[in-house]
């Protein structure tokens, strides 16, 4: 499973090996945060957009949920 | 318990050599700090997951999962769901269960133009700041039920207790004439130290940045090269 971001340029790959549903171990990624010097907060006037792709490796992968959140 | 409101301390009264005027300064700081800690945050930004995968047949149940790091002040979560039955399916209803809350049954209209929006409140058994699996189980009756979109946020608190979960400030410590002391935070949350530490503990994250979910009984599947499952990419902007 691959998570990519459009502006911060992240490519974060998770290898899924479980055969029943379970949350994978969280990994930290550094997406865009607010640029407080501009009124809309966007860095470089661009949105940082998240997309998730999946692929099977000679088998079928099933994905039921993807979450990105800020840690405290 | 302490009521809160959004306040701005009268900074003109905070000057070297002036006496502490609790009614106009410390009390305002207490109310403003509580206001910060009592505010709601969004756990699941309005999203649809994959609508084509989010339909249940009559009699079927499905469970959706989301994951985020919750805040300790929350005692309720508010879910806003948009549900719809297939066209010309009448008398359809849906049982809604969020987490361990009681089941709540709602009627579901047929066709997208009549999609029902349901607001459902989930009382929490305990306050917790932890990485949490949020779950929603729907059961369709009398026809198909499709989950078009879901939003979830923590309910704003009306009052906060002076406790380790709430980080509310003891209001009696802010009254005019009250002595200044350094409490053993968070056992005692009051006076100047309590206000400063409660302010430092304010958790104003954008908790949920991106959430995508479909029922585990009908997941996105792939056996081949990479394929996007999230449709159009979704913007996210952290604090």
Contacts between the chains, C-beta under 8 A, distances in Angstrom:
chain1	res1	chain2	res2	distance
A	2	B	226	6.1
A	5	B	236	7.9
A	6	B	233	6.2
A	21	B	65	8.0
A	21	B	216	5.5
A	23	B	65	7.8
A	23	B	67	5.8
A	23	B	133	6.7
A	26	B	131	7.2
A	31	B	209	7.4
A	31	B	236	5.8
A	31	B	237	8.0
A	31	B	238	5.8
A	32	B	236	7.7
A	32	B	237	6.0
A	32	B	238	6.9
A	33	B	237	7.0
A	33	B	238	4.2
A	33	B	239	6.0
A	34	B	237	6.0
A	34	B	238	7.3
A	34	B	239	5.9
A	41	B	237	5.9
A	42	B	237	6.9
A	47	B	235	3.8
A	47	B	237	7.5
A	48	B	235	6.5
A	48	B	236	6.0
A	48	B	237	6.6
A	49	B	233	3.6
A	49	B	234	6.3
A	49	B	235	5.1
A	49	B	236	7.6
A	50	B	209	7.8
A	50	B	210	4.9
A	50	B	230	7.4
A	50	B	233	6.0
A	50	B	234	5.4
A	50	B	235	7.7
A	50	B	236	5.4
A	51	B	228	5.5
A	51	B	230	5.5
A	51	B	233	4.1
A	51	B	234	7.8
A	52	B	212	6.6
A	52	B	228	7.0
A	52	B	229	5.6
A	52	B	230	4.6
A	53	B	226	4.1
A	53	B	227	6.0
A	53	B	228	4.9
A	53	B	229	6.8
A	54	B	220	6.5
A	54	B	222	4.6
A	54	B	226	7.0
A	54	B	227	6.5
A	54	B	229	5.6
A	55	B	222	5.7
A	55	B	224	6.4
A	55	B	225	5.6
A	55	B	226	4.5
A	55	B	227	6.9
A	56	B	222	5.3
A	56	B	223	3.6
A	56	B	224	6.0
A	58	B	223	7.9
A	59	B	223	6.5
A	60	B	221	5.5
A	60	B	222	7.0
A	60	B	223	4.3
A	61	B	221	6.8
A	61	B	222	5.5
A	61	B	223	7.4
A	62	B	219	4.0
A	62	B	220	7.2
A	62	B	221	5.0
A	63	B	219	5.7
A	63	B	220	4.9
A	63	B	221	7.8
A	63	B	229	6.3
A	64	B	64	7.8
A	64	B	65	6.3
A	64	B	213	6.6
A	64	B	214	5.7
A	64	B	215	7.1
A	64	B	216	4.6
A	64	B	219	4.4
A	64	B	220	7.6
A	65	B	64	7.2
A	65	B	65	4.5
A	65	B	66	6.2
A	65	B	67	7.0
A	65	B	211	7.8
A	65	B	212	6.6
A	65	B	213	4.2
A	65	B	214	7.4
A	66	B	210	7.4
A	66	B	211	7.6
A	66	B	212	4.5
A	66	B	213	7.7
A	66	B	229	8.0
A	66	B	230	7.2
A	67	B	66	5.7
A	67	B	67	4.1
A	67	B	68	6.1
A	67	B	208	7.6
A	67	B	210	7.2
A	67	B	211	5.4
A	67	B	212	7.7
A	68	B	209	4.7
A	68	B	210	3.8
A	68	B	211	7.6
A	68	B	236	6.4
A	69	B	67	7.3
A	69	B	68	4.1
A	69	B	69	5.8
A	69	B	207	5.7
A	69	B	208	5.5
A	69	B	209	5.8
A	69	B	210	8.0
A	70	B	69	7.4
A	70	B	205	4.2
A	70	B	206	5.6
A	70	B	207	6.1
A	70	B	209	6.4
A	70	B	238	5.7
A	70	B	239	6.9
A	71	B	69	5.6
A	71	B	205	7.9
A	72	B	69	5.9
A	72	B	71	8.0
A	72	B	129	6.8
A	72	B	203	5.8
A	72	B	205	6.4
